[in-house]
Amino acid sequence: MIFDHIDLRVTDIERVQKFYDAFLRPFGFRGRPQEDGTLLYFRLENRHVREAIAVIGDARHRPNATRLALRAASRDDVDRIAAIAAAAGAGNYEAPALCDEIAENYYASFFEDPDGNRLEVVCR
């Protein structure tokens, strides 16, 4: 991945924790609650944090059309991770499929976290 960190807002951290614990694990992220109530998910490489996703509670947050897409290594991984997301409570779930209208060989699944934030798992 090429990002340093993402601050992701949700209205209710307790409602989304099970989902993100399950969904981010296949990408190598591990979660840890912080003293302020934030959930910090991080991926280590050589014992250093490579990327981090902070799930931050904000009662005023309203989901919008922004989508966070995480890259999988293969179509089989898209299938597997999408199934994990669905089992963990993903909403508006779209099963993995080729999306040639986006790009050639674009294989993805689209869904929302339990708070309505739009997510995607994709490989090209």
PyMOL commands that set and color helices and strands:
alter all, ss='L'
color gray80, all
select helices_A, chain A and resi 13-27+75-87
alter helices_A, ss='H'
color red, helices_A
select strands_A, chain A and resi 5-10+30-33+39-45+48-57+67-71+91-98+107-112+118-123
alter strands_A, ss='S'
color yellow, strands_A
deselect
rebuild
show_as cartoon
